Amino acid sequence: MKRLVRGVGINDADYDVTINRIVNGKRKTVWTCPFYSRWRDMIIRCYSESFHIRNPSYKDCSVCEEWKTFSNFKKWMKQQNWQGKQLDKDILVPENKEYGPETCIFVSKDLNCILIDAPGYQRSSNKYPKGVSWDKDRKKYQTQIRIYGKKISLGRTETVEEASRLYKKAKSEYILEWANNLTSEDTSDIELTKEALIRHAGLLLG
C-alpha cells in the first residue's frame, strides 16, 4: 500500500520500515530501515514547513521526481558506499538545491561540514563575512578558521576585506588538503568528490 510522506514522497515499501518501542513509559517509533530513514529525512528537509522554520536554508530545496518514490531512492542508495555517511546534495554541484542521483553523494559528517561557509553557504546572522569578527579591544578585524575541529586565529587586519581574504585563502587550502587525502571512509566516490572540492576551493578565491 502506497503512503504519502509530507504529501509528496511515495512510500511504496512492501515491508514494515518502523517498529514501536516503549521508552520511559512512552511509545516511540523507531526506523528499522536505513534506506527509508535517509529517504524520509530528505523529504522532510525539502517539504516540511516546521523544518524550514528551524532550518530556512532548505526552504527552496526539492527532490527530483524519480526520488519522490522510495523504491527508486533505495535502489540507488544500495549501490553506494553509504554506511556511516550522510547524504549530501551540494558538494558535487555548488549551490545545488535539488536532491537527485546526478547531484548527490554520501560523505562523512566531517567532510559534510567543511563547505558550510563556502560560496552559497553564507549564513545571514553575522554582519561580517564568514570567519571575520570585530576585535573591539584592539580596534581591528579578527580572522579565525576551524580546521579539523580546532579554531585557529589567522591574525588581525585593518580592513574587513583583508580579513576576509585571509580567511578565504586559508579555507581554500584546507579544502584542497581534504581533496588530496580522501579515503573511502570520507566519501562514496573519491574521484568525483576530489574534483568537486577542487572546484569549491577555486570558487573561494574566485
C-alpha positions as CSV (number, residue, x, y, z in Angstrom):
1,M,0.0,0.0,0.0
2,K,1.5,3.4,-1.1
3,R,1.5,6.1,1.5
4,L,2.4,9.7,1.1
5,V,5.1,11.5,3.2
6,R,4.5,15.2,3.5
7,G,2.1,14.9,0.6
8,V,4.9,14.4,-1.8
9,G,7.0,11.3,-1.1
10,I,5.5,8.0,-2.1
11,N,6.3,5.3,0.4
12,D,5.9,2.1,-1.7
13,A,7.8,-0.2,0.7
14,D,6.2,-3.7,0.8
15,Y,7.5,-4.2,4.4
16,D,7.4,-2.5,7.8
17,V,10.0,0.2,8.0
18,T,9.4,1.0,11.7
19,I,8.8,-0.7,15.0
20,N,7.2,0.7,18.1
21,R,9.1,0.6,21.4
22,I,8.2,1.8,24.9
23,V,10.8,4.3,26.1
24,N,10.4,5.8,29.5
25,G,6.9,4.7,29.6
26,K,6.0,6.3,26.2
27,R,5.5,4.7,22.8
28,K,8.3,5.7,20.4
29,T,8.6,4.9,16.7
30,V,12.0,3.6,15.6
31,W,13.1,3.4,12.0
32,T,14.4,0.0,11.2
33,C,15.2,0.5,7.5
34,P,18.3,2.7,6.9
35,F,17.2,3.3,3.3
36,Y,13.8,4.6,4.4
37,S,15.1,6.8,7.2
38,R,17.5,8.5,4.8
39,W,14.7,8.9,2.2
40,R,12.2,10.2,4.8
41,D,14.8,12.7,6.2
42,M,15.4,14.0,2.7
43,I,11.7,14.5,2.0
44,I,11.2,16.3,5.3
45,R,14.2,18.6,4.7
46,C,12.6,19.7,1.4
47,Y,8.8,19.7,2.2
48,S,8.3,20.2,5.9
49,E,7.2,23.8,6.9
50,S,8.1,23.2,10.5
51,F,11.6,22.0,9.5
52,H,12.0,25.1,7.3
53,I,11.3,27.4,10.3
54,R,14.2,25.9,12.1
55,N,16.4,25.5,9.0
56,P,15.4,28.2,6.5
57,S,18.3,27.4,4.1
58,Y,16.3,24.3,3.0
59,K,13.2,26.3,2.1
60,D,13.9,26.3,-1.7
61,C,15.2,22.7,-1.8
62,S,13.4,19.9,-3.7
63,V,13.6,16.2,-4.6
64,C,13.7,15.1,-8.2
65,E,10.6,13.2,-9.5
66,E,12.4,9.9,-9.6
67,W,13.4,10.1,-5.9
68,K,10.0,11.1,-4.7
69,T,9.2,7.3,-4.9
70,F,11.0,5.5,-2.1
71,S,11.9,2.3,-4.0
72,N,13.8,4.4,-6.6
73,F,15.9,6.1,-4.0
74,K,16.5,2.8,-2.2
75,K,17.8,1.1,-5.4
76,W,20.3,4.0,-5.9
77,M,21.4,4.0,-2.3
78,K,22.0,0.3,-2.2
79,Q,24.7,0.8,-4.9
80,Q,26.5,3.4,-2.9
81,N,29.1,3.2,-0.1
82,W,26.7,4.8,2.4
83,Q,27.5,3.1,5.7
84,G,28.4,5.7,8.4
85,K,27.9,8.6,5.9
86,Q,25.5,11.4,5.3
87,L,23.6,12.2,2.1
88,D,24.9,15.5,0.6
89,K,23.4,17.5,-2.3
90,D,25.8,20.3,-2.9
91,I,29.4,19.1,-2.8
92,L,29.3,17.8,-6.4
93,V,27.3,20.8,-7.6
94,P,27.9,24.1,-5.8
95,E,24.7,25.8,-4.6
96,N,22.6,22.9,-5.8
97,K,19.0,22.8,-4.4
98,E,17.7,19.6,-5.8
99,Y,18.3,16.1,-4.5
100,G,18.8,13.5,-7.2
101,P,21.1,10.8,-8.5
102,E,23.3,13.2,-10.5
103,T,23.9,15.6,-7.7
104,C,24.0,13.6,-4.5
105,I,26.7,11.7,-2.8
106,F,27.4,10.1,0.6
107,V,30.1,11.7,2.7
108,S,31.4,11.6,6.2
109,K,30.0,14.1,8.8
110,D,33.3,15.9,8.9
111,L,33.5,16.3,5.2
112,N,29.9,17.4,5.0
113,C,30.7,20.3,7.4
114,I,33.8,21.8,5.8
115,L,31.8,23.5,3.0
116,I,29.1,25.1,5.1
117,D,30.7,28.5,4.7
118,A,31.9,28.1,1.0
119,P,30.1,30.2,-1.7
120,G,26.4,29.6,-1.5
121,Y,26.5,28.6,2.2
122,Q,26.9,32.0,3.8
123,R,24.7,32.5,6.8
124,S,23.0,35.9,7.3
125,S,23.2,36.1,11.1
126,N,26.7,37.7,11.1
127,K,27.1,41.2,9.6
128,Y,30.7,40.4,8.7
129,P,32.0,37.8,6.2
130,K,32.5,34.2,7.4
131,G,35.5,33.9,9.7
132,V,35.7,37.6,10.4
133,S,34.8,39.5,13.6
134,W,35.5,42.9,15.2
135,D,38.0,43.0,18.0
136,K,36.7,46.0,20.0
137,D,39.8,46.0,22.3
138,R,42.4,46.2,19.5
139,K,40.1,48.1,17.1
140,K,40.9,45.6,14.3
141,Y,39.2,42.9,12.3
142,Q,40.0,39.4,13.6
143,T,40.1,36.3,11.4
144,Q,39.6,32.8,12.6
145,I,39.1,29.4,10.9
146,R,38.1,26.0,12.2
147,I,40.4,23.2,11.0
148,Y,39.9,19.6,12.0
149,G,37.6,20.8,14.8
150,K,40.0,23.3,16.2
151,K,39.6,27.1,16.0
152,I,42.8,28.8,14.7
153,S,43.5,32.5,14.6
154,L,44.8,33.9,11.3
155,G,45.6,37.3,12.8
156,R,44.1,40.8,12.8
157,T,43.9,43.4,9.9
158,E,42.8,47.0,9.4
159,T,40.0,46.2,6.9
160,V,37.2,43.7,6.7
161,E,38.3,43.0,3.1
162,E,41.8,42.0,4.2
163,A,40.4,39.8,6.9
164,S,38.0,38.1,4.5
165,R,40.9,37.4,2.0
166,L,42.9,35.8,4.8
167,Y,40.0,33.5,5.7
168,K,39.2,32.5,2.1
169,K,42.9,31.7,1.3
170,A,43.2,29.5,4.4
171,K,39.8,27.9,3.8
172,S,40.7,27.1,0.2
173,E,44.0,25.5,1.3
174,Y,42.1,23.4,3.9
175,I,39.6,22.2,1.3
176,L,42.4,21.2,-1.1
177,E,44.1,19.3,1.7
178,W,40.9,17.3,2.1
179,A,40.7,16.8,-1.6
180,N,44.2,15.3,-1.8
181,N,43.7,13.0,1.2
182,L,40.3,11.5,0.7
183,T,39.6,7.9,1.6
184,S,36.6,5.6,1.2
185,E,35.6,6.5,4.8
186,D,35.2,10.1,3.7
187,T,33.1,9.6,0.5
188,S,31.2,7.1,-1.6
189,D,33.1,8.3,-4.7
190,I,36.7,9.6,-4.2
191,E,37.4,10.9,-7.7
192,L,34.1,12.8,-8.1
193,T,34.5,14.3,-4.6
194,K,38.1,15.3,-5.2
195,E,37.2,17.1,-8.5
196,A,34.3,18.8,-6.7
197,L,36.4,20.0,-3.7
198,I,39.0,21.5,-6.1
199,R,36.1,23.5,-7.7
200,H,34.9,24.7,-4.4
201,A,38.5,25.8,-3.4
202,G,38.7,27.7,-6.6
203,L,35.4,29.4,-6.1
204,L,36.6,30.7,-2.7
205,L,39.5,32.5,-4.4
206,G,37.3,33.5,-7.4
